[in-house]
Amino acid sequence: SSVTPDLSLPPRTDVRSDPGMTTKKAAKAAPTKKKTLPKAQKTRRPGRPTADIAVPPEREIFARGLEAFAEAGFDGVSVRDLARKLGVSHNFINDRYGTKEGFWRAVVDDSLSGMGDGVEKALSAPHENDLEKLKAVVRHIAGAGGPRPLLQQMLNFESSRGSPRMLYIFEQLALMFYGPEA
């Protein structure tokens, strides 16, 4: 004697089968299933969603920045123009470098890096007198600008306008020549 389970479904209550049941009553009587979103979608941060933009390597950022400053000068390029040229979000420069001026200084520092080794060689080489030593250093700096035409272009752009940023460039060059105690 085995017991068989009852697999029959309960009778269906439908508006069509119960003439006294209205659509509103049927909606209240029917169990409602609440739609839930996955947890990741529920906790979306407010504001515009972030773009999945890969930030270029820093070397490339500095190269593109140098190109932008060489073409238009510091005053001729906006932060948004720079961001577009760099291929990054409009707030990248302020987030990473603080200001456009901070980014410009980082570009200058990167562009001038490596020049110091050649200046040291020019200074330490034997020369007949100080004038010859100075000529060797100037030749090195002018030659260093040769393979870096954008650096030369930017320096020309800033110096031709009497830019206050030229003082920063002079300070960086003085550090190369005389060290931090200058």
ZIKA-V515083 format. One record per pair of residues at least 12 apart in sequence whose C-alpha atoms are under 7 Angstrom apart, sorted by the first residue. I is the first residue (numbers start at 1). J is the second residue. D is the distance in whole Angstrom. If there is no record, write none. Layout:
BEGIN
I|J|D  I|J|D
END
This chain:
BEGIN
14|26|7  53|88|7  55|88|6  61|86|6  62|107|5  64|85|7  64|86|6  65|82|7  65|107|7  66|107|6  66|150|7  66|151|7  67|150|6  68|82|7  69|154|6  70|150|6  70|153|5  70|154|4  70|157|7  73|154|7  73|157|6  73|158|7  79|100|6  111|151|7  115|144|7  116|176|5  118|140|7  119|137|6  119|140|7  119|177|7  122|136|6  122|137|6  123|137|7
END
